[in-house]
Amino acid sequence: MRTGLDVLQSAGFAPLKGRRVGVLAHASSVNVDLVHITDLLIEAGVDLRVRMGPEHGIGGAAQDMEPVESEEAPSVPVISLYGQSEENLRPPRDVLDDIDVLVADLQDVGSRYYTYAATLRYCMEDCAQAGVTVMVLDRPNPINGMSMEGPLIQADLRSFVGAYRVPVRHGLTIGELAIMAKLEGVDADVQVIKMDGWLRDMWYDQTGLNWLMPSPNMPTLDTATVYPGACLLEATNLSEGRGTARPFELLGAPWLRAKALCLELSQSQIPGASFRPLIFRPTFQKHVGENCHGIQTHVTDRSVLSPFQVGLLFLQAARRQNPEKFAWRSDSYEFVTDYPAIDLLTGSGKVRDIIENDGDAADLRSSWQADLANFAEERKRYLLYPEVDQCKSPS
């Protein structure tokens, strides 16, 4: 199969010739031969005026929520769209005034929280005001384009980690999210360069493409597979495994009892996953240098795995073990201070309430099934690639 970048390159970048071009890209924005889009555009003689980088920077070196500075360069300057404040999440108007088209080539991971799709939407909004065309080079949803899971987001909880009204696991490509934004009223001139040969039921390792880390803590497809649930730990004082070789697969804290956690999760009989008790020591971020007791999630059947369910049950079990030491994140999260981080991630206060009151997570999961069914119908308007079968919903 070919990504949108490969398709555009095969056309000799003809749609960009004679136009002033900006590019929104990161470290994974490469063609099938692993050549970065910036080099390809320059080699093709495209009038490249500016490069823009999302969270983690255009080179992908910055950690999560680490501000990245814009930089002047001898050839093409780099504008950071993840700086010190919320205002820095958007491209400067004077930069947009110097281009005719913004080419966006970003590898998403299929989860609502992952911020690259939000950056794309913000750019679409500002490009609409500036009269700049947005050309989106589509890439695969690595955890397939069919499976959906989790609640939709309340309107008042839209944020940088929830810019679209989609489930936590949405089954869309980044090009389809751009179409969604357009149909929701973002009045930008949007052109999506579709992939060639991608099927909705494909996982990334079935595409023939090399896995390239789209962000520093997304080293493997296994990471992306468990991320829709494990990312919830960012909203707590529990470690989501950052600072280890297996981020989001390793979950724990210094005060937890690993074997008891593992037993409880195993007794839940979550399809497609097995759990192993272990001790890990993060080298940075939460609990740096401390022994964290917890679990490693092993994916045994990704086709039936419900990663969001794993995240919910882990939070519930961890708080039940030690409610005195368990805590929700209380400081600013992605520039938002008005709502708890857990509400921003889950899309409502329901998850927080069910965990604080030791309620039944099964009841919570059943509460969003109607929304998922409605979304499965609604999403058909956004699809650029035909459905292989009826959309799957793990939970």
ROBA-924926 format. One record per residue (C-alpha): residue number from 1; residue in one letter; x, y, z. Coordinates in nm, 3 decimals. Each point is the difference from the previous one (the first is absolute). Example, Ala and Ser with C-alpha at 12.3 -4.5 7.8 and 13.67 -1.06 7.14 Angstrom:
! residues 2
[vovo 1,"a",[1.230,-0.450,0.780]]
[vovo 2,"s",[0.137,0.344,-0.066]]
END
This chain:
! residues 395
[vovo 1,"m",[0.000,0.000,0.000]]
[vovo 2,"r",[0.099,0.364,-0.038]]
[vovo 3,"t",[-0.052,0.286,0.245]]
[vovo 4,"g",[-0.132,0.337,-0.110]]
[vovo 5,"l",[0.359,0.123,-0.015]]
[vovo 6,"d",[0.102,-0.283,-0.232]]
[vovo 7,"v",[-0.301,0.068,-0.222]]
[vovo 8,"l",[0.083,0.372,-0.018]]
[vovo 9,"q",[0.365,-0.075,-0.074]]
[vovo 10,"s",[-0.099,-0.237,-0.281]]
[vovo 11,"a",[-0.175,0.298,-0.159]]
[vovo 12,"g",[0.322,0.200,0.020]]
[vovo 13,"f",[-0.157,0.232,0.260]]
[vovo 14,"a",[-0.176,0.163,-0.296]]
[vovo 15,"p",[-0.287,0.148,0.209]]
[vovo 16,"l",[0.257,0.205,0.192]]
[vovo 17,"k",[0.197,0.141,-0.291]]
[vovo 18,"g",[-0.028,0.377,-0.034]]
[vovo 19,"r",[-0.146,0.037,0.350]]
[vovo 20,"r",[0.150,0.126,0.325]]
[vovo 21,"v",[0.003,-0.299,0.231]]
[vovo 22,"g",[0.017,-0.066,0.372]]
[vovo 23,"v",[0.028,-0.345,0.151]]
[vovo 24,"l",[-0.136,-0.136,0.329]]
[vovo 25,"a",[0.205,-0.308,0.078]]
[vovo 26,"h",[0.190,-0.200,0.260]]
[vovo 27,"a",[0.267,-0.268,0.010]]
[vovo 28,"s",[-0.224,-0.270,-0.152]]
[vovo 29,"s",[-0.088,0.210,-0.307]]
[vovo 30,"v",[0.204,-0.211,-0.240]]
[vovo 31,"n",[-0.061,-0.185,-0.324]]
[vovo 32,"v",[0.032,-0.373,-0.058]]
[vovo 33,"d",[0.378,0.042,-0.032]]
[vovo 34,"l",[0.014,0.182,0.337]]
[vovo 35,"v",[0.081,0.340,-0.154]]
[vovo 36,"h",[-0.157,0.291,0.188]]
[vovo 37,"i",[-0.266,0.210,-0.171]]
[vovo 38,"t",[0.208,0.317,0.046]]
[vovo 39,"d",[0.287,-0.145,-0.201]]
[vovo 40,"l",[-0.237,-0.134,-0.265]]
[vovo 41,"l",[-0.166,0.339,-0.050]]
[vovo 42,"i",[0.329,0.185,-0.023]]
[vovo 43,"e",[0.142,-0.256,-0.242]]
[vovo 44,"a",[-0.312,0.033,-0.217]]
[vovo 45,"g",[0.048,0.375,-0.024]]
[vovo 46,"v",[-0.311,0.087,0.201]]
[vovo 47,"d",[-0.004,0.356,0.138]]
[vovo 48,"l",[0.012,-0.106,0.366]]
[vovo 49,"r",[-0.034,0.308,0.221]]
[vovo 50,"v",[-0.047,-0.142,0.351]]
[vovo 51,"r",[-0.002,-0.321,0.202]]
[vovo 52,"m",[-0.235,-0.046,0.295]]
[vovo 53,"g",[0.034,-0.260,0.273]]
[vovo 54,"p",[-0.273,-0.134,0.236]]
[vovo 55,"e",[0.049,-0.117,0.359]]
[vovo 56,"h",[0.342,-0.169,0.042]]
[vovo 57,"g",[0.143,0.221,-0.276]]
[vovo 58,"i",[0.067,-0.059,-0.365]]
[vovo 59,"g",[0.292,-0.223,0.098]]
[vovo 60,"g",[-0.201,-0.194,0.259]]
[vovo 61,"a",[0.248,0.041,0.286]]
[vovo 62,"a",[-0.205,0.195,0.258]]
[vovo 63,"q",[-0.189,-0.188,0.271]]
[vovo 64,"d",[-0.374,0.036,0.060]]
[vovo 65,"m",[-0.114,0.350,0.100]]
[vovo 66,"e",[0.356,0.129,-0.046]]
[vovo 67,"p",[-0.005,0.341,-0.173]]
[vovo 68,"v",[0.186,0.015,-0.330]]
[vovo 69,"e",[0.148,0.325,-0.127]]
[vovo 70,"s",[-0.031,0.129,-0.353]]
[vovo 71,"e",[0.332,0.041,-0.173]]
[vovo 72,"e",[0.144,0.191,-0.288]]
[vovo 73,"a",[0.189,-0.217,-0.247]]
[vovo 74,"p",[0.232,0.088,-0.285]]
[vovo 75,"s",[-0.231,-0.170,-0.248]]
[vovo 76,"v",[-0.359,-0.044,0.124]]
[vovo 77,"p",[-0.104,0.133,0.344]]
[vovo 78,"v",[-0.179,-0.225,0.250]]
[vovo 79,"i",[-0.309,0.124,0.184]]
[vovo 80,"s",[-0.097,-0.189,0.313]]
[vovo 81,"l",[-0.371,-0.065,0.050]]
[vovo 82,"y",[0.062,-0.114,0.356]]
[vovo 83,"g",[0.153,0.277,0.204]]
[vovo 84,"q",[-0.038,0.162,0.340]]
[vovo 85,"s",[-0.371,0.087,-0.020]]
[vovo 86,"e",[-0.329,-0.099,-0.160]]
[vovo 87,"e",[0.047,0.276,-0.257]]
[vovo 88,"n",[0.309,-0.180,-0.128]]
[vovo 89,"l",[-0.215,-0.295,-0.113]]
[vovo 90,"r",[-0.097,0.196,-0.310]]
[vovo 91,"p",[0.206,0.126,-0.295]]
[vovo 92,"p",[0.079,0.375,0.000]]
[vovo 93,"r",[-0.208,0.197,-0.248]]
[vovo 94,"d",[0.304,0.164,-0.161]]
[vovo 95,"v",[0.138,-0.348,-0.076]]
[vovo 96,"l",[-0.326,-0.103,-0.165]]
[vovo 97,"d",[-0.004,0.322,-0.203]]
[vovo 98,"d",[0.325,-0.114,-0.165]]
[vovo 99,"i",[-0.134,-0.334,-0.130]]
[vovo 100,"d",[-0.271,-0.120,-0.237]]
[vovo 101,"v",[-0.026,-0.358,0.122]]
[vovo 102,"l",[0.085,-0.184,0.321]]
[vovo 103,"v",[0.095,-0.364,-0.056]]
[vovo 104,"a",[-0.075,-0.206,0.310]]
[vovo 105,"d",[0.169,-0.339,0.032]]
[vovo 106,"l",[-0.049,-0.141,0.350]]
[vovo 107,"q",[-0.014,-0.360,0.120]]
[vovo 108,"d",[-0.285,-0.038,0.249]]
[vovo 109,"v",[-0.049,-0.301,0.233]]
[vovo 110,"g",[-0.378,-0.034,0.000]]
[vovo 111,"s",[-0.078,0.141,0.347]]
[vovo 112,"r",[-0.191,0.319,0.073]]
[vovo 113,"y",[0.259,0.125,0.247]]
[vovo 114,"y",[0.292,-0.007,-0.243]]
[vovo 115,"t",[0.052,0.366,-0.079]]
[vovo 116,"y",[0.112,0.004,-0.364]]
[vovo 117,"a",[-0.356,-0.006,-0.130]]
[vovo 118,"a",[-0.084,0.296,0.225]]
[vovo 119,"t",[0.294,0.193,-0.143]]
[vovo 120,"l",[-0.129,-0.075,-0.349]]
[vovo 121,"r",[-0.347,0.124,0.090]]
[vovo 122,"y",[0.135,0.323,0.152]]
[vovo 123,"c",[0.204,0.058,-0.315]]
[vovo 124,"m",[-0.308,-0.061,-0.213]]
[vovo 125,"e",[-0.193,0.259,0.200]]
[vovo 126,"d",[0.270,0.264,-0.038]]
[vovo 127,"c",[0.069,-0.085,-0.364]]
[vovo 128,"a",[-0.370,0.054,-0.071]]
[vovo 129,"q",[0.034,0.356,0.132]]
[vovo 130,"a",[0.318,0.060,-0.199]]
[vovo 131,"g",[-0.123,-0.150,-0.326]]
[vovo 132,"v",[0.265,-0.274,0.005]]
[vovo 133,"t",[-0.073,-0.343,-0.145]]
[vovo 134,"v",[0.070,-0.298,0.227]]
[vovo 135,"m",[0.125,-0.312,-0.177]]
[vovo 136,"v",[-0.009,-0.303,0.230]]
[vovo 137,"l",[0.219,-0.295,-0.096]]
[vovo 138,"d",[-0.183,-0.298,0.145]]
[vovo 139,"r",[0.164,-0.277,0.201]]
[vovo 140,"p",[-0.128,-0.325,0.155]]
[vovo 141,"n",[-0.181,-0.023,0.328]]
[vovo 142,"p",[0.255,-0.241,0.154]]
[vovo 143,"i",[-0.251,-0.177,0.226]]
[vovo 144,"n",[-0.238,-0.054,-0.299]]
[vovo 145,"g",[-0.279,0.208,-0.145]]
[vovo 146,"m",[-0.294,-0.201,0.128]]
[vovo 147,"s",[0.020,-0.054,0.377]]
[vovo 148,"m",[-0.153,0.263,0.226]]
[vovo 149,"e",[-0.011,0.025,0.377]]
[vovo 150,"g",[-0.081,0.237,0.282]]
[vovo 151,"p",[-0.227,0.297,0.059]]
[vovo 152,"l",[-0.047,0.304,-0.218]]
[vovo 153,"i",[0.100,0.337,0.138]]
[vovo 154,"q",[-0.229,0.263,0.152]]
[vovo 155,"a",[-0.003,0.334,-0.181]]
[vovo 156,"d",[0.133,0.193,0.301]]
[vovo 157,"l",[0.298,-0.235,0.030]]
[vovo 158,"r",[0.141,0.056,-0.349]]
[vovo 159,"s",[0.372,0.069,0.033]]
[vovo 160,"f",[0.337,-0.070,-0.156]]
[vovo 161,"v",[-0.044,-0.365,0.111]]
[vovo 162,"g",[-0.358,-0.005,-0.123]]
[vovo 163,"a",[-0.041,0.215,-0.308]]
[vovo 164,"y",[-0.247,-0.233,-0.176]]
[vovo 165,"r",[-0.329,-0.153,0.114]]
[vovo 166,"v",[0.118,-0.356,-0.050]]
[vovo 167,"p",[0.041,-0.302,0.229]]
[vovo 168,"v",[0.332,-0.048,0.175]]
[vovo 169,"r",[0.088,-0.254,-0.268]]
[vovo 170,"h",[-0.159,0.137,-0.314]]
[vovo 171,"g",[0.104,-0.219,-0.294]]
[vovo 172,"l",[0.067,0.297,-0.231]]
[vovo 173,"t",[0.308,0.113,-0.189]]
[vovo 174,"i",[0.136,0.350,0.045]]
[vovo 175,"g",[-0.133,0.087,-0.345]]
[vovo 176,"e",[-0.347,-0.114,0.104]]
[vovo 177,"l",[0.025,0.209,0.317]]
[vovo 178,"a",[0.073,0.299,-0.225]]
[vovo 179,"i",[-0.315,-0.080,-0.200]]
[vovo 180,"m",[-0.192,-0.022,0.328]]
[vovo 181,"a",[0.125,0.343,0.107]]
[vovo 182,"k",[-0.100,0.139,-0.337]]
[vovo 183,"l",[-0.352,-0.144,0.026]]
[vovo 184,"e",[-0.027,0.129,0.358]]
[vovo 185,"g",[0.044,0.354,-0.129]]
[vovo 186,"v",[0.373,0.069,-0.029]]
[vovo 187,"d",[-0.027,0.197,-0.324]]
[vovo 188,"a",[0.343,-0.076,-0.139]]
[vovo 189,"d",[0.094,-0.099,-0.354]]
[vovo 190,"v",[0.106,-0.357,0.082]]
[vovo 191,"q",[0.149,-0.248,-0.243]]
[vovo 192,"v",[0.080,-0.351,0.121]]
[vovo 193,"i",[0.254,-0.203,-0.197]]
[vovo 194,"k",[-0.129,-0.352,0.061]]
[vovo 195,"m",[0.211,-0.307,0.060]]
[vovo 196,"d",[0.019,-0.265,-0.268]]
[vovo 197,"g",[-0.060,-0.359,0.107]]
[vovo 198,"w",[-0.097,0.054,0.364]]
[vovo 199,"l",[-0.289,-0.207,0.134]]
[vovo 200,"r",[-0.194,0.091,0.312]]
[vovo 201,"d",[0.071,-0.327,0.181]]
[vovo 202,"m",[0.377,0.037,-0.037]]
[vovo 203,"w",[0.223,0.037,0.304]]
[vovo 204,"y",[0.320,0.192,-0.060]]
[vovo 205,"d",[0.216,-0.311,-0.020]]
[vovo 206,"q",[-0.218,-0.121,-0.288]]
[vovo 207,"t",[0.072,0.306,-0.217]]
[vovo 208,"g",[0.360,-0.085,-0.088]]
[vovo 209,"l",[0.113,0.335,0.143]]
[vovo 210,"n",[0.276,0.040,0.256]]
[vovo 211,"w",[-0.119,0.106,0.346]]
[vovo 212,"l",[0.151,0.338,0.085]]
[vovo 213,"m",[-0.058,0.153,0.342]]
[vovo 214,"p",[-0.252,0.283,-0.054]]
[vovo 215,"s",[0.088,0.121,0.350]]
[vovo 216,"p",[0.274,-0.087,0.252]]
[vovo 217,"n",[-0.220,-0.232,0.208]]
[vovo 218,"m",[-0.164,-0.184,-0.289]]
[vovo 219,"p",[0.285,-0.241,-0.085]]
[vovo 220,"t",[-0.204,-0.293,-0.136]]
[vovo 221,"l",[-0.335,-0.104,-0.136]]
[vovo 222,"d",[-0.056,-0.182,0.330]]
[vovo 223,"t",[0.022,0.339,0.170]]
[vovo 224,"a",[-0.264,0.148,-0.229]]
[vovo 225,"t",[-0.222,-0.305,0.061]]
[vovo 226,"v",[-0.020,0.051,0.378]]
[vovo 227,"y",[0.023,0.381,-0.007]]
[vovo 228,"p",[-0.379,0.071,-0.013]]
[vovo 229,"g",[-0.030,-0.128,0.356]]
[vovo 230,"a",[0.346,0.048,0.149]]
[vovo 231,"c",[0.004,0.370,-0.084]]
[vovo 232,"l",[-0.263,0.050,0.272]]
[vovo 233,"l",[0.279,-0.032,0.257]]
[vovo 234,"e",[0.130,0.339,-0.114]]
[vovo 235,"a",[-0.294,0.139,0.199]]
[vovo 236,"t",[0.127,-0.158,0.324]]
[vovo 237,"n",[0.311,-0.029,0.215]]
[vovo 238,"l",[0.051,-0.356,-0.130]]
[vovo 239,"s",[0.279,-0.069,-0.247]]
[vovo 240,"e",[-0.104,-0.080,-0.357]]
[vovo 241,"g",[0.347,-0.140,-0.060]]
[vovo 242,"r",[0.165,0.312,-0.141]]
[vovo 243,"g",[0.369,-0.017,0.066]]
[vovo 244,"t",[0.007,-0.373,-0.077]]
[vovo 245,"a",[0.054,-0.201,-0.317]]
[vovo 246,"r",[-0.370,-0.097,0.000]]
[vovo 247,"p",[-0.207,0.316,0.053]]
[vovo 248,"f",[-0.376,-0.060,0.038]]
[vovo 249,"e",[0.057,-0.375,0.026]]
[vovo 250,"l",[0.147,0.036,0.352]]
[vovo 251,"l",[-0.236,0.152,0.258]]
[vovo 252,"g",[0.060,0.044,0.371]]
[vovo 253,"a",[0.107,0.206,0.301]]
[vovo 254,"p",[0.237,-0.043,0.297]]
[vovo 255,"w",[-0.282,-0.075,0.246]]
[vovo 256,"l",[-0.193,-0.261,-0.199]]
[vovo 257,"r",[0.001,-0.380,0.045]]
[vovo 258,"a",[0.085,-0.148,-0.336]]
[vovo 259,"k",[-0.122,-0.357,0.050]]
[vovo 260,"a",[-0.335,0.112,0.138]]
[vovo 261,"l",[-0.047,0.238,-0.292]]
[vovo 262,"c",[0.087,-0.268,-0.250]]
[vovo 263,"l",[-0.239,-0.247,0.163]]
[vovo 264,"e",[-0.289,0.246,-0.005]]
[vovo 265,"l",[0.052,0.090,-0.364]]
[vovo 266,"s",[0.042,-0.364,-0.097]]
[vovo 267,"q",[-0.323,-0.092,0.178]]
[vovo 268,"s",[-0.179,0.264,-0.206]]
[vovo 269,"q",[0.068,-0.226,-0.300]]
[vovo 270,"i",[0.055,0.283,-0.244]]
[vovo 271,"p",[0.002,-0.153,-0.349]]
[vovo 272,"g",[0.326,0.030,-0.191]]
[vovo 273,"a",[0.230,0.088,0.290]]
[vovo 274,"s",[0.214,-0.168,0.263]]
[vovo 275,"f",[0.170,0.173,0.293]]
[vovo 276,"r",[0.328,-0.055,0.176]]
[vovo 277,"p",[0.103,0.149,0.338]]
[vovo 278,"l",[0.332,0.180,-0.003]]
[vovo 279,"i",[0.215,0.278,0.141]]
[vovo 280,"f",[0.131,0.280,-0.222]]
[vovo 281,"r",[0.203,0.312,0.069]]
[vovo 282,"p",[-0.071,0.309,-0.217]]
[vovo 283,"t",[0.302,0.201,-0.108]]
[vovo 284,"f",[-0.201,0.321,-0.039]]
[vovo 285,"q",[-0.339,0.156,0.073]]
[vovo 286,"k",[-0.222,-0.156,0.268]]
[vovo 287,"h",[0.179,-0.189,0.279]]
[vovo 288,"v",[0.338,0.040,-0.164]]
[vovo 289,"g",[0.255,-0.232,0.162]]
[vovo 290,"e",[-0.265,-0.175,0.213]]
[vovo 291,"n",[-0.110,-0.361,-0.023]]
[vovo 292,"c",[-0.356,-0.009,-0.133]]
[vovo 293,"h",[-0.206,-0.310,0.067]]
[vovo 294,"g",[-0.256,-0.079,-0.265]]
[vovo 295,"i",[-0.078,-0.200,-0.311]]
[vovo 296,"q",[0.099,-0.044,-0.359]]
[vovo 297,"t",[-0.282,-0.042,-0.249]]
[vovo 298,"h",[0.068,-0.272,-0.255]]
[vovo 299,"v",[-0.225,0.008,-0.306]]
[vovo 300,"t",[-0.102,-0.358,-0.086]]
[vovo 301,"d",[-0.275,0.075,-0.256]]
[vovo 302,"r",[-0.014,0.358,-0.119]]
[vovo 303,"s",[-0.314,-0.066,-0.207]]
[vovo 304,"v",[-0.212,-0.031,0.316]]
[vovo 305,"l",[0.201,0.212,0.243]]
[vovo 306,"s",[-0.179,0.292,0.165]]
[vovo 307,"p",[0.292,0.221,0.111]]
[vovo 308,"f",[-0.222,0.270,0.148]]
[vovo 309,"q",[-0.154,-0.263,0.225]]
[vovo 310,"v",[0.349,-0.102,0.116]]
[vovo 311,"g",[0.076,0.360,0.095]]
[vovo 312,"l",[-0.327,0.041,0.191]]
[vovo 313,"l",[0.040,-0.322,0.195]]
[vovo 314,"f",[0.361,0.078,0.086]]
[vovo 315,"l",[-0.093,0.343,0.138]]
[vovo 316,"q",[-0.281,-0.154,0.200]]
[vovo 317,"a",[0.220,-0.274,0.142]]
[vovo 318,"a",[0.284,0.240,0.084]]
[vovo 319,"r",[-0.227,0.241,0.185]]
[vovo 320,"r",[-0.171,-0.286,0.183]]
[vovo 321,"q",[0.339,-0.124,0.124]]
[vovo 322,"n",[0.106,0.333,0.147]]
[vovo 323,"p",[-0.258,0.283,-0.022]]
[vovo 324,"e",[0.213,0.216,0.232]]
[vovo 325,"k",[0.296,0.013,-0.237]]
[vovo 326,"f",[-0.189,-0.012,-0.329]]
[vovo 327,"a",[-0.059,0.351,-0.137]]
[vovo 328,"w",[-0.138,0.163,-0.310]]
[vovo 329,"r",[0.222,0.247,-0.180]]
[vovo 330,"s",[-0.089,0.345,0.134]]
[vovo 331,"d",[0.233,0.233,-0.192]]
[vovo 332,"s",[-0.046,0.136,-0.352]]
[vovo 333,"y",[-0.037,-0.262,-0.270]]
[vovo 334,"e",[0.058,0.103,-0.362]]
[vovo 335,"f",[-0.060,0.365,0.097]]
[vovo 336,"v",[-0.337,-0.072,0.169]]
[vovo 337,"t",[-0.055,0.076,0.368]]
[vovo 338,"d",[-0.382,0.012,0.024]]
[vovo 339,"y",[-0.058,-0.375,-0.023]]
[vovo 340,"p",[0.181,-0.305,0.143]]
[vovo 341,"a",[0.231,-0.171,-0.247]]
[vovo 342,"i",[-0.193,-0.326,0.033]]
[vovo 343,"d",[-0.320,0.173,-0.117]]
[vovo 344,"l",[0.183,0.150,-0.299]]
[vovo 345,"l",[0.128,-0.343,-0.099]]
[vovo 346,"t",[-0.320,-0.199,0.053]]
[vovo 347,"g",[-0.235,0.272,-0.123]]
[vovo 348,"s",[-0.217,0.032,0.312]]
[vovo 349,"g",[0.008,-0.035,0.377]]
[vovo 350,"k",[-0.154,-0.349,-0.007]]
[vovo 351,"v",[0.325,-0.196,0.010]]
[vovo 352,"r",[0.132,0.206,0.290]]
[vovo 353,"d",[-0.325,-0.050,0.192]]
[vovo 354,"i",[-0.012,-0.375,-0.057]]
[vovo 355,"i",[0.362,-0.043,0.117]]
[vovo 356,"e",[-0.035,0.227,0.303]]
[vovo 357,"n",[-0.315,-0.183,0.109]]
[vovo 358,"d",[0.130,-0.347,-0.090]]
[vovo 359,"g",[-0.289,-0.050,-0.238]]
[vovo 360,"d",[-0.051,-0.262,-0.267]]
[vovo 361,"a",[0.213,0.072,-0.307]]
[vovo 362,"a",[-0.221,-0.237,-0.201]]
[vovo 363,"d",[-0.296,0.235,0.052]]
[vovo 364,"l",[0.218,0.288,-0.116]]
[vovo 365,"r",[0.098,-0.183,-0.318]]
[vovo 366,"s",[-0.362,-0.081,-0.080]]
[vovo 367,"s",[-0.089,0.368,0.033]]
[vovo 368,"w",[0.190,0.098,-0.314]]
[vovo 369,"q",[-0.110,-0.286,-0.227]]
[vovo 370,"a",[-0.287,0.203,-0.146]]
[vovo 371,"d",[0.238,0.287,-0.076]]
[vovo 372,"l",[0.241,-0.239,-0.170]]
[vovo 373,"a",[-0.279,-0.144,-0.214]]
[vovo 374,"n",[-0.109,0.350,-0.103]]
[vovo 375,"f",[0.356,0.100,-0.076]]
[vovo 376,"a",[0.049,-0.311,-0.213]]
[vovo 377,"e",[-0.275,0.135,-0.226]]
[vovo 378,"e",[0.111,0.362,0.015]]
[vovo 379,"r",[0.361,-0.081,-0.088]]
[vovo 380,"k",[-0.102,-0.138,-0.338]]
[vovo 381,"r",[-0.012,0.361,-0.124]]
[vovo 382,"y",[0.372,0.037,0.069]]
[vovo 383,"l",[0.134,-0.325,-0.140]]
[vovo 384,"l",[0.242,0.020,-0.291]]
[vovo 385,"y",[0.048,-0.378,-0.016]]
[vovo 386,"p",[-0.283,-0.256,-0.012]]
[vovo 387,"e",[-0.093,-0.200,0.305]]
[vovo 388,"v",[0.118,-0.358,-0.015]]
[vovo 389,"d",[-0.279,-0.117,0.226]]
[vovo 390,"q",[-0.228,0.151,0.258]]
[vovo 391,"c",[0.208,0.216,0.233]]
[vovo 392,"k",[0.136,-0.197,0.292]]
[vovo 393,"s",[-0.041,0.131,0.352]]
[vovo 394,"p",[0.206,-0.180,0.269]]
[vovo 395,"s",[-0.197,0.180,0.270]]
END
